[in-house]
């Protein structure tokens, strides 16, 4: 293999290292409780996190047993993170929460995931005849699904997603495989299957069918023995952690949840699993909010290919056996998510509790496209590249910029990600660390995200590069236009939630609204939902003294008309659906607030004179002024008017 053949996996690793979003005000419990556990184990020599909670404050997703608090999550990722922290702790000393989170992500998630991704890449190159298909499939799996988001939030979902792909690709050994190589391969696969379960408990639903596949494929008396020997270190490690925390190797934190709401979810069920609900299954696969096939359409092809594979007539240890294992594992995982009462999993990119489906479905999809490429290579490569490009837009951008999409969003790509990226928000990244402005850092992140896909298609020659890049561009443009039509947005609620994300964006250097106003003008703070910081200055100094007005009215009518019509230094109340547009109005002459801001306001209103309210004829008057007649109504056209109310 030539060195340049490794360009794609190297570019993927660079993409993972290039940006590391950490929006600390969100206090993500899925990640935080694992970081707490790693800190407790290294610094205090215990898995109990009582001391860390006392030091760092509240975190959710805890279990309580024997009077102590523990992480309720599967422990392997926390143990890997603790091992990495233990290596550097003699030099670094006790780390603060943010640097420790990054260290934990590196050792507990990123490095193991990238190592498994390398195993997958080698398996794809070994299995497929078309190496371009192999490389594009790898990009689609790591960057075009929720895997990237899982790597950027310390969790076990990335490991669980990548393991089944590695097992499927290495289930069969090479012809005339030496006995020692066979034993190493089986032990390695046993280790991976156990690691997936140790990282995320639902992975057992995938591991068992794949273990049966390995036994059927190898057909030797000692197959199960070598699989078990490979799994043994993980089983012993996880069992010891369970015993230390919950008193027995088979007990998990889900039996001792501290949060009463979570207790109610699992009450009367088997760890929260009850009868399947068809509507949940539809949402988990198809909805723009969280659907696996919406975020990564490549996976829909893989599911279809696996189902078609059941019709094959190959030997019981051939491709048909592989298809059976994939379909059985997929069915078990889909039944699980359809019956799991907490299936939504809070804030995530896709249905994270069944991330194993990514690895199960990418391999059949890659094999299907490889077969098409035997007769029509350009067609197979361009269609595959187009599907992966949509995955980069839907899942990759979220994974790199904000890897925990709020469950308030009904259609998060057009509601949050596209608007914020279009405005130049940047996550923690190399260019931002070097001092680049947020818009430039944002553009660099997007470039690095799409670069592995471009390198993969370019390896097929000039014609493939041109056709592939054209397909990538066309599919992204098509998706940007089509996404808003695929599902209803949450309207005002979605706009307010996106504005909340602007408030929580970290680092602040990556927030272009704040970066453009280092003095932190109250207008700027209001634009990103920081009224708590802006109000003291407004009340103290008055609205007319807050910065000079500038011409930034690129928000369209009627908002621009209302801003132009309102008196300088006055208070202008606009609809909640204009939440994101406030970022474009920070220099406007009036001080602009949302209806939601007005409803939350306590105490005296800032600004002298009447309050201007932007109203539509079909829109009710804000409650604060509902019983009053306006002093003046100024029509703005198309049913809009600017109403002035006495204070």
Helices and strands as residue ranges (DSSP letters): G 3-6, H 7-18, G 24-26, H 29-39, I 40-44, H 50-56, E 62-65, E 68-71, H 76-92, H 97-105, I 106-110, H 111-127, H 131-142, H 147-151, H 157-169, H 179-199, G 201-203, H 204-218, H 223-246, G 253-255, H 260-266, H 278-286, H 292-295, H 297-309, H 319-339, G 352-354, H 356-373, H 377-391, I 392-396, H 397-401, H 412-412, I 413-417, H 418-422, H 430-433, H 438-458, H 462-486, H 492-504, G 508-510, H 512-515, H 522-527, H 531-541, G 543-545, H 559-565, E 571-574, G 576-578, G 580-584, E 591-594, H 595-600, E 611-616, G 623-625, E 632-637, E 640-645
